[in-house]
């Protein structure tokens, strides 16, 4: 019967398992959720921008806000928090909830007879403006591209504030919102492509 010291010695002699690295596949419990989170945000934001410029009605925005921008992005935030990312997880969950709340505010509540006037909409967008300002300040420690994205998003909410009080044309806000979504799409694409190829193909910081 082996004594305790011999057992410890034998356990130290066991070689570490070898993990095969494959580009785009990470051997951990959760893969990087940023592609889903950013793509959900990007596409829903672009759909909203096109709605504001008058290209189409609210249908695409509401559908995306429920499924992709809301649900998928929220789930991506849960995964990102599980991975230990305070910034990414909090942002994905919060803006996922934002899209849900927008569906409730613009579609569900009016069906129950609860409508939102200019004052209510201004207060709503001001809350999200302040929330985005917090993340804009923090984003400079996360990366240049994300800092640019949150800067564009902050401007988007400021423009929406202006739209609600009649000081900014909806079309002007819509195009800026579309550009914000396009910036998020690029960051998501860079993360996806660089991760799958296993090297930097698209610039990303």
C-alpha positions as CSV (number, residue, x, y, z in Angstrom):
1,X,0.0,0.0,0.0
2,X,1.5,3.3,-1.1
3,X,2.3,5.9,1.5
4,X,0.9,9.4,1.2
5,X,4.2,10.9,0.0
6,X,4.4,8.3,-2.8
7,X,0.9,9.0,-3.9
8,X,1.7,12.8,-4.1
9,X,4.8,12.0,-6.2
10,X,2.9,9.9,-8.6
11,X,0.2,12.6,-9.0
12,X,2.9,15.1,-9.9
13,X,4.3,12.8,-12.5
14,X,1.0,12.7,-14.5
15,X,1.4,14.7,-17.7
16,X,-0.9,17.6,-18.3
17,X,-3.6,17.0,-20.9
18,X,-2.9,18.4,-24.3
19,X,-5.5,20.8,-25.8
20,X,-5.6,21.0,-29.6
21,X,-6.1,24.6,-30.7
22,X,-8.4,25.2,-33.7
23,X,-8.9,28.6,-35.1
24,X,-12.3,30.0,-34.1
25,X,-12.9,27.3,-31.5
26,X,-12.1,27.9,-27.9
27,X,-11.8,25.1,-25.4
28,X,-13.8,26.5,-22.5
29,X,-17.3,26.3,-21.2
30,X,-18.5,29.4,-23.0
31,X,-17.3,30.8,-26.4
32,X,-17.0,34.5,-27.0
33,X,-20.6,35.9,-27.1
34,X,-19.6,39.3,-28.5
35,X,-20.4,38.4,-32.1
36,X,-24.0,37.5,-31.3
37,X,-24.4,40.4,-28.9
38,X,-22.9,43.0,-31.2
39,X,-24.7,41.7,-34.3
40,X,-28.0,41.7,-32.4
41,X,-27.4,45.3,-31.4
42,X,-26.1,46.3,-34.9
43,X,-28.8,44.9,-37.0
44,X,-31.6,46.1,-34.8
45,X,-30.1,49.6,-34.6
46,X,-29.7,49.8,-38.4
47,X,-33.4,48.7,-38.8
48,X,-34.4,51.5,-36.4
49,X,-32.3,54.0,-38.3
50,X,-34.0,53.1,-41.5
51,X,-37.4,53.3,-39.9
52,X,-36.6,56.8,-38.6
53,X,-35.6,58.0,-42.1
54,X,-38.8,56.7,-43.5
55,X,-37.5,53.8,-45.5
56,X,-39.9,51.3,-43.9
57,X,-42.4,51.0,-41.1
58,X,-41.9,49.8,-37.5
59,X,-42.4,46.1,-38.3
60,X,-38.7,45.2,-38.9
61,X,-37.5,47.1,-35.9
62,X,-40.1,45.5,-33.6
63,X,-39.4,42.0,-34.9
64,X,-35.6,42.4,-34.5
65,X,-36.1,44.1,-31.1
66,X,-37.9,41.1,-29.8
67,X,-35.8,38.3,-31.3
68,X,-32.3,39.4,-32.0
69,X,-31.6,42.8,-30.4
70,X,-33.6,41.9,-27.4
71,X,-33.5,38.2,-26.6
72,X,-30.3,37.1,-28.3
73,X,-28.3,40.1,-27.1
74,X,-29.6,39.6,-23.5
75,X,-28.5,35.9,-23.6
76,X,-25.1,37.0,-24.9
77,X,-24.8,39.4,-21.9
78,X,-25.5,36.5,-19.5
79,X,-22.8,34.5,-21.1
80,X,-20.4,37.4,-21.1
81,X,-21.0,38.0,-17.4
82,X,-20.4,34.3,-16.8
83,X,-17.0,34.7,-18.5
84,X,-16.2,37.6,-16.1
85,X,-16.7,40.5,-18.5
86,X,-18.3,43.3,-16.5
87,X,-18.4,45.8,-19.4
88,X,-19.5,43.5,-22.2
89,X,-22.0,41.5,-20.1
90,X,-23.6,44.6,-18.6
91,X,-23.9,46.3,-21.9
92,X,-25.4,43.4,-23.8
93,X,-27.9,42.6,-21.1
94,X,-28.9,46.2,-20.6
95,X,-29.3,47.1,-24.3
96,X,-31.1,43.8,-24.8
97,X,-33.5,44.9,-22.2
98,X,-33.7,48.3,-23.9
99,X,-35.0,46.7,-27.1
100,X,-37.6,44.8,-25.1
101,X,-38.7,48.0,-23.3
102,X,-39.0,49.8,-26.6
103,X,-41.4,47.1,-27.9
104,X,-43.4,47.5,-24.7
105,X,-43.5,51.3,-24.9
106,X,-44.2,51.6,-28.6
107,X,-46.5,48.6,-29.2
108,X,-47.8,46.7,-26.2
109,X,-48.7,49.6,-23.8
110,X,-50.7,51.5,-26.4
111,X,-52.8,48.4,-27.0
112,X,-53.8,48.6,-23.3
113,X,-54.7,52.3,-23.6
114,X,-51.4,53.6,-22.0
115,X,-49.8,55.9,-24.5
116,X,-46.6,57.9,-24.1
117,X,-46.5,61.6,-24.9
118,X,-43.5,63.9,-25.6
119,X,-42.7,64.3,-21.9
120,X,-42.7,60.5,-21.2
121,X,-40.6,59.8,-24.3
122,X,-38.1,62.5,-23.4
123,X,-37.7,61.1,-19.9
124,X,-37.3,57.6,-21.3
125,X,-34.6,58.5,-23.8
126,X,-32.9,60.7,-21.2
127,X,-32.5,57.7,-18.9
128,X,-30.9,55.8,-21.7
129,X,-28.7,58.8,-22.6
130,X,-27.3,58.8,-19.0
131,X,-26.9,55.1,-19.1
132,X,-24.9,55.3,-22.3
133,X,-22.8,58.2,-21.0
134,X,-21.6,55.9,-18.2
135,X,-20.5,53.2,-20.6
136,X,-19.0,55.8,-23.0
137,X,-16.7,57.0,-20.1
138,X,-15.7,53.4,-19.3
139,X,-15.2,52.4,-22.9
140,X,-11.9,54.2,-23.3
141,X,-10.3,51.4,-21.1
142,X,-11.9,48.7,-23.3
143,X,-10.8,49.6,-26.8
144,X,-10.7,52.4,-29.4
145,X,-13.4,50.9,-31.6
146,X,-15.8,50.4,-28.7
147,X,-15.1,53.9,-27.5
148,X,-16.0,55.2,-31.0
149,X,-19.2,53.0,-31.0
150,X,-20.4,54.3,-27.6
151,X,-19.6,57.8,-28.7
152,X,-21.8,57.4,-31.7
153,X,-24.5,55.7,-29.5
154,X,-24.4,58.6,-27.1
155,X,-24.9,61.1,-30.0
156,X,-27.8,58.9,-31.2
157,X,-29.6,59.2,-27.9
158,X,-28.9,62.9,-27.7
159,X,-30.5,63.2,-31.1
160,X,-33.5,61.1,-30.1
161,X,-33.9,63.5,-27.1
162,X,-33.9,66.3,-29.6
163,X,-36.5,64.5,-31.8
164,X,-38.9,64.1,-28.9
165,X,-38.9,67.9,-28.3
166,X,-39.1,68.8,-31.9
167,X,-35.6,70.2,-32.2
168,X,-34.1,67.6,-34.4
169,X,-35.5,66.1,-37.7
170,X,-36.2,62.4,-37.4
171,X,-34.4,61.7,-40.6
172,X,-31.2,63.3,-39.3
173,X,-31.3,61.1,-36.2
174,X,-32.2,58.1,-38.3
175,X,-29.1,58.3,-40.4
176,X,-26.8,58.8,-37.4
177,X,-28.5,55.8,-35.7
178,X,-27.9,53.7,-38.9
179,X,-24.2,54.7,-38.9
180,X,-24.0,53.6,-35.2
181,X,-25.4,50.2,-36.1
182,X,-23.0,49.9,-39.0
183,X,-20.1,50.6,-36.6
184,X,-21.3,47.8,-34.3
185,X,-21.6,45.5,-37.3
186,X,-18.0,46.1,-38.3
187,X,-16.7,45.4,-34.8
188,X,-18.7,42.1,-34.7
189,X,-17.5,41.2,-38.1
190,X,-13.8,41.8,-37.1
191,X,-14.2,39.7,-34.0
192,X,-15.8,36.9,-36.0
193,X,-13.4,36.9,-38.9
194,X,-10.3,37.3,-36.8
195,X,-11.5,34.5,-34.4
196,X,-12.2,32.0,-37.2
197,X,-9.0,32.7,-39.1
198,X,-6.9,32.7,-35.9
199,X,-5.1,35.9,-36.8
200,X,-5.8,39.6,-37.4
201,X,-7.5,39.9,-40.7
202,X,-9.6,43.0,-40.0
203,X,-8.3,45.9,-37.8
204,X,-9.8,45.8,-34.3
205,X,-8.9,47.4,-31.1
